[in-house]
Amino acid sequence: MHIRLYTKMNCPLCDKAKAILTELQADYRFTMEEIDIYQDDALLEQYQLMIPVVELDGEEIGYGMIEKEVVRKRLRQARNG
C-alpha cells in the first residue's frame, strides 16, 4: 500500500495529518510520500483549498480535517482486499 500526502508549508492540518499517518504505520504496512503542492502548478490548482489530501493507492480518501478512524478503515479494507 502507498499513501501520498499532499501538503504545503506552514500548514497545521498537514502536520496533524502526517502525525496520524505516522501513527497508523505502526499497525499497517504502507509507504508514505509527502508532496508539496507548491512544487507543481497543476497540484496547486487542484488541491489549493483542500490541503491536506490523503491518497491511498491512487484513490483520494480524505482531505482537510483528516480523521484517523476513516483512514484506518480504508487501510484495513485495502489490506483485506
Secondary structure, DSSP 4 states (H G I P E B T S, - for coil): -EEEEEE-SS-HHHHHHHHHHHHHTTTS--EEEEEEGGG-HHHHHHHTTT-SEEEETTEEEEESS--HHHHHHHHHHHHH-
